[in-house]
Amino acid sequence: MRLTNSKGHPTVKGLAPVIDRSRDREFMREAMALAEQGAALGEVPVGAVLVLEGQIIGRGFNQPITAHDPSAHAEMVAIREAAAAAGNYRLPGSTLYVTLEPCSMCAGLLVHARIQRLVYAATEPKSGVVVSRGEFFAQDFLNHKVLVEGGVLAEECSAMLSAFFKARRKG
């Protein structure tokens, strides 16, 4: 069992890299740029990036309308791309950055994909299951625990969502 990753950084139990928070804002800004791409297509502006060993290996923005796919949430799109790039549906040691608190579908996906860490920006009072409508990741029945950090660039992401829905109501 390795005690360091491919870059020589120490790992926890030989499996997951030690958490590096130094680039959280940078990666969240990448997710915000993706959210803006979705908004330009008329999609709810949510963006996500999946990072492994400091590199983005998956990107996504909401596209259920344009893809005619109710599961095409930003998290789902980013994780699908990352899994294809990694050649494995399990992505231990990775961090998902997303501009909005995940729903139940996406939270379940994080567990199944063995995502180590979730960093989200804004809370989602209607359907977010990380803190708003429950604490999904605290459930005893889960076979994988996801570390969670919220509020990174929350004000900016909330403002983007508010502006999108305000414009939609006017249009």
N, C-alpha and C positions, 0 to 999 in steps of 0.2 A: 504494500500500500504506500503510495507516494505521500510525503508530508509537505511537498511543495508543488505548485502548479507548473505549467510549462515555462513560465517566466521566472521561476525560482522563488515566488512569493509563498509564505507559509499558508497552509490550509488547515481547516478545522476537520479533525478526524480523517485527514487525508482526502477528503472529498470536495469540500467547498472552500473557495477562496475567502480569506479574511475580508470583511466588509470595508470598502473604500467609499467614503461619502464625499470625497473631494470634488467629484465631477457630477454630482447629482443635479445641480442647476443647469449645467451644460447639456446633459442628456435630456432633461425635461424641456429645455428650449428646442431640442431636436423634435421631441414629441409635439410641441406646440406648433412648429412649422408644418408638421404632417396634419395636424388638426385643421390648420388654415387651408391646406389643400382640399381636405374633405368639405369644408365650408364652401369653398368656391364651386363645388359640385352640387351644393344644396344638401349635403349631409350634415348631421349634427357634428360640430367640431370637436372631435375627440381623436387624439393621436397617441401612439405608443411606439416605444423602441425597446428591443430586448438586447441587453448588453452581457457579454461574456468576456472575462479577462480584459476589460477596458475597451472592447471593440463592439460596435453595433453589428449584430448578426441578423436582426429582424426589424422591419419597419411596417407600420400600418396606420391607417386612419379608418374611421367609420365609413362603411360603404354598403350597408344593407339595401339602400334604395337603388344605387347604381348597379350593384352586383345581383340584385334580385335574390338576396340571400340574408335571411333574418339572423344568421349566426356571424355575419361579417362585421363584427365589432372590431375596433382598433386593436384590442388585445389579441383577439383570435387571429387576425391577419398577420400581426407581428410574430406571434408564436408559430404559426404555420410556416412562415418564411424562415424563421430561425431553425426550426426542426428540420426543414429540408436542407438548409445550409450545413447543419451539424450532422445530418444523416442519422438522426435519432430523435424520437419524440420526447425523450427525457432530456432536460436541459439543466442538470444540477450545477450549482454555482453561479447561475445567471440572475440578473436583476431586470425586472420589467418596470419601465417608466411609463406612466399613463397620466394624461391630463385630467381624468375624472375617475372618481372612486368606482371600482368595478361592480358589475351586476352579479347575480348568482351564477349565471352561465360562465362568465369569465373567471370568477373566483374558483369555480370547480376546475376549470381548465388549468389554472396556475398550480393546483394541487396535482393533477394528473401529469403535468409536464415537469413536475419537481422543480419549479422555479424557486430559487432560494429566497429572493427578496422582492417585494413590491414597493415601489415608490410612486405615490399618486399625488396629484395636486389638489384639486377641488373635491369637496364632498358632494354626494348625489343624494339629497334627502328623499327622493321618491323611490329609487331602486338600488342604491348603493348598499352592499352587504358587508362591507369591511367595518364600518362604524355607524353608519346612518340608520340602517334598518335591521341591524344585528351585527354580531361579531362572528362571521362565518369561519374565519381561520382559527378561532378559539374552540371550535367544536371537538369533543373528545374522539369522535368516530373517524376523524381524518387520519390517514396513514402518512401524511407529510405535513410539516408545519412550514408556513411561509412567514418570514420576517416582514413586518409592515412598517412603513413610515409614510405619513401623510403631511400635506400642507406645503410641499415644495412648489414655489411659485403659484400658490393657490389663488391669490388675488388676481394675478394676470390671467390665469385660466378661467376663473369665474367671470371676469370681465369679458373675455372672448365669447363665452357661452351666452352671457346676458345680451351682448350686442347682436349675436346671431339670432336669438329668439325675438328680440325687439324688432329687428329688421324683417323677420318673417311675419310677425303680427301686422306690420305696416303694409307689407306686400300683398 
